[in-house]
Amino acid sequence: MIVVSDTSVITALMQVEPSELLNQLYHEVLIPEAVRDELLPSHPVLPPFLRCEPVSDGREVHRLITELDRGEAEAIVLANF
């Protein structure tokens, strides 16, 4: 199973410490670069099960940014690869 996440789920779990729950359930969670960039100021060391992947369809990201923030837009596009 491929799992893609945006920032809010990971941040919430890291604040209460059970971020390993994602690792136990899925072993690997894909995040786009924008999500990584949103996480790093608050969490300078990210869990190793988070794998950052670039988004290939920049035009779709720009279309979605009119309604979503960049992390959410990139996560949606990454999930639809």
Backbone as CSV, one residue per row, in Angstrom:
resi,resn,N_x,N_y,N_z,CA_x,CA_y,CA_z,C_x,C_y,C_z
1,MET,0.835,-1.162,0.000,0.000,0.000,0.000,0.889,1.237,0.000
2,ILE,0.580,2.177,-0.873,1.301,3.439,-0.922,0.503,4.469,-0.139
3,VAL,1.178,5.158,0.782,0.543,6.159,1.616,1.232,7.494,1.368
4,VAL,0.431,8.521,1.085,0.931,9.883,0.888,0.282,10.745,1.958
5,SER,1.064,11.622,2.567,0.521,12.467,3.630,0.827,13.930,3.375
6,ASP,-0.039,14.776,3.906,0.277,16.193,3.951,0.822,16.504,5.339
7,THR,1.024,17.756,5.621,1.714,18.160,6.845,0.907,17.930,8.110
8,SER,-0.373,18.194,8.093,-1.155,18.220,9.330,-1.161,16.889,10.079
9,VAL,-1.291,15.782,9.385,-1.320,14.471,10.053,0.017,14.181,10.719
10,ILE,1.090,14.414,10.009,2.417,14.124,10.552,2.725,15.044,11.733
11,THR,2.404,16.328,11.595,2.647,17.275,12.682,1.864,16.888,13.928
12,ALA,0.610,16.548,13.760,-0.215,16.171,14.913,0.359,14.950,15.611
13,LEU,0.759,13.950,14.868,1.318,12.745,15.484,2.681,13.007,16.130
14,MET,3.488,13.859,15.516,4.800,14.149,16.089,4.672,14.970,17.370
15,GLN,3.632,15.759,17.504,3.439,16.550,18.718,3.069,15.685,19.912
16,VAL,2.364,14.604,19.669,1.968,13.728,20.776,2.806,12.458,20.841
17,GLU,3.846,12.408,20.023,4.865,11.363,20.032,4.543,10.024,19.376
18,PRO,3.341,9.698,18.972,3.174,8.373,18.355,3.383,8.372,16.838
19,SER,4.323,9.184,16.346,4.554,9.184,14.903,4.983,7.814,14.406
20,GLU,5.538,6.986,15.284,5.925,5.632,14.890,4.717,4.786,14.500
21,LEU,3.538,5.227,14.871,2.316,4.525,14.472,2.230,4.440,12.950
22,LEU,2.582,5.529,12.265,2.580,5.498,10.797,3.577,4.474,10.281
23,ASN,4.736,4.414,10.889,5.755,3.444,10.489,5.260,2.021,10.725
24,GLN,4.632,1.783,11.856,4.131,0.441,12.170,3.019,0.021,11.211
25,LEU,2.183,0.966,10.834,1.063,0.640,9.952,1.473,0.512,8.485
26,TYR,2.361,1.405,8.033,2.630,1.493,6.592,4.090,1.283,6.203
27,HIS,5.017,1.303,7.138,6.453,1.124,6.908,7.096,2.279,6.156
28,GLU,6.345,2.934,5.286,6.877,4.072,4.542,5.725,4.998,4.192
29,VAL,5.957,6.288,4.349,4.960,7.294,4.011,5.625,8.290,3.068
30,LEU,5.030,8.488,1.908,5.562,9.449,0.946,5.070,10.846,1.284
31,ILE,5.975,11.796,1.194,5.604,13.196,1.355,6.222,13.979,0.203
32,PRO,5.536,14.995,-0.290,6.142,15.840,-1.324,7.115,16.824,-0.682
33,GLU,7.913,17.470,-1.517,8.921,18.402,-1.031,8.315,19.541,-0.220
34,ALA,7.145,20.042,-0.614,6.513,21.139,0.117,6.162,20.722,1.540
35,VAL,5.732,19.491,1.732,5.414,18.996,3.072,6.699,18.894,3.894
36,ARG,7.750,18.377,3.292,9.051,18.322,3.990,9.463,19.731,4.435
37,ASP,9.327,20.699,3.523,9.714,22.074,3.843,8.840,22.676,4.941
38,GLU,7.578,22.290,4.996,6.684,22.769,6.055,7.017,22.114,7.400
39,LEU,7.480,20.885,7.388,7.791,20.159,8.620,9.127,20.581,9.240
40,LEU,10.112,20.856,8.418,11.474,21.068,8.922,11.626,22.204,9.932
41,PRO,10.936,23.338,9.815,11.124,24.369,10.843,10.731,23.909,12.257
42,SER,9.719,23.095,12.380,9.275,22.615,13.688,9.891,21.280,14.078
43,HIS,10.312,20.509,13.082,10.854,19.161,13.315,12.116,18.991,12.459
44,PRO,13.249,19.501,12.938,14.465,19.459,12.117,14.966,18.058,11.783
45,VAL,14.538,17.068,12.556,14.898,15.681,12.254,13.604,14.931,11.971
46,LEU,13.445,14.535,10.728,12.230,13.816,10.336,12.434,12.315,10.505
47,PRO,11.365,11.604,10.826,11.482,10.144,10.969,11.956,9.498,9.666
48,PRO,12.764,8.466,9.763,13.316,7.838,8.554,12.280,7.164,7.660
49,PHE,11.097,6.876,8.181,10.084,6.234,7.338,9.392,7.227,6.407
50,LEU,9.650,8.526,6.573,9.109,9.520,5.639,10.033,9.596,4.439
51,ARG,9.488,9.381,3.260,10.294,9.451,2.039,9.807,10.619,1.198
52,CYS,10.674,11.570,1.005,10.334,12.759,0.227,10.453,12.455,-1.266
53,GLU,9.416,12.796,-2.007,9.379,12.565,-3.447,9.028,13.864,-4.159
54,PRO,9.687,14.165,-5.263,9.306,15.355,-6.030,7.991,15.115,-6.772
55,VAL,7.284,16.185,-7.003,6.026,16.120,-7.753,6.347,16.336,-9.221
56,SER,5.761,15.522,-10.072,6.094,15.601,-11.498,5.191,16.535,-12.301
57,ASP,4.014,16.859,-11.802,3.069,17.684,-12.566,2.891,19.053,-11.906
58,GLY,3.843,19.951,-12.192,3.809,21.286,-11.618,2.591,22.090,-12.030
59,ARG,2.090,21.855,-13.232,0.899,22.603,-13.684,-0.316,22.259,-12.832
60,GLU,-0.453,21.003,-12.484,-1.582,20.596,-11.643,-1.447,21.173,-10.232
61,VAL,-0.226,21.224,-9.717,0.003,21.840,-8.408,-0.437,23.294,-8.446
62,HIS,-0.034,24.022,-9.473,-0.397,25.441,-9.579,-1.911,25.625,-9.705
63,ARG,-2.564,24.712,-10.362,-4.022,24.794,-10.478,-4.674,24.603,-9.107
64,LEU,-4.172,23.662,-8.335,-4.745,23.374,-7.018,-4.422,24.447,-5.980
65,ILE,-3.321,25.166,-6.165,-2.909,26.184,-5.193,-3.939,27.310,-5.097
66,THR,-4.799,27.444,-6.064,-5.833,28.481,-5.966,-6.811,28.195,-4.834
67,GLU,-6.897,26.921,-4.414,-7.830,26.544,-3.351,-7.156,25.905,-2.139
68,LEU,-5.921,25.447,-2.282,-5.220,24.723,-1.218,-3.852,25.338,-0.989
69,ASP,-3.209,24.974,0.119,-1.826,25.418,0.276,-0.917,24.471,-0.507
70,ARG,0.339,24.866,-0.651,1.258,24.107,-1.508,1.430,22.662,-1.036
71,GLY,1.558,22.431,0.260,1.746,21.065,0.765,0.576,20.162,0.426
72,GLU,-0.631,20.661,0.626,-1.826,19.871,0.285,-1.895,19.621,-1.215
73,ALA,-1.618,20.657,-2.007,-1.671,20.508,-3.470,-0.657,19.477,-3.954
74,GLU,0.573,19.569,-3.457,1.603,18.613,-3.880,1.265,17.194,-3.402
75,ALA,0.706,17.061,-2.209,0.337,15.722,-1.717,-0.726,15.085,-2.608
76,ILE,-1.709,15.867,-3.039,-2.752,15.357,-3.916,-2.166,14.920,-5.252
77,VAL,-1.298,15.750,-5.815,-0.690,15.417,-7.105,0.215,14.187,-6.964
78,LEU,0.985,14.115,-5.883,1.840,12.955,-5.663,1.020,11.683,-5.511
79,ALA,-0.108,11.775,-4.840,-0.972,10.597,-4.643,-1.577,10.120,-5.959
80,ASN,-1.670,10.994,-6.934,-2.270,10.636,-8.214,-1.264,10.247,-9.278
81,PHE,-0.011,9.974,-8.869,0.986,9.603,-9.864,0.628,8.292,-10.397
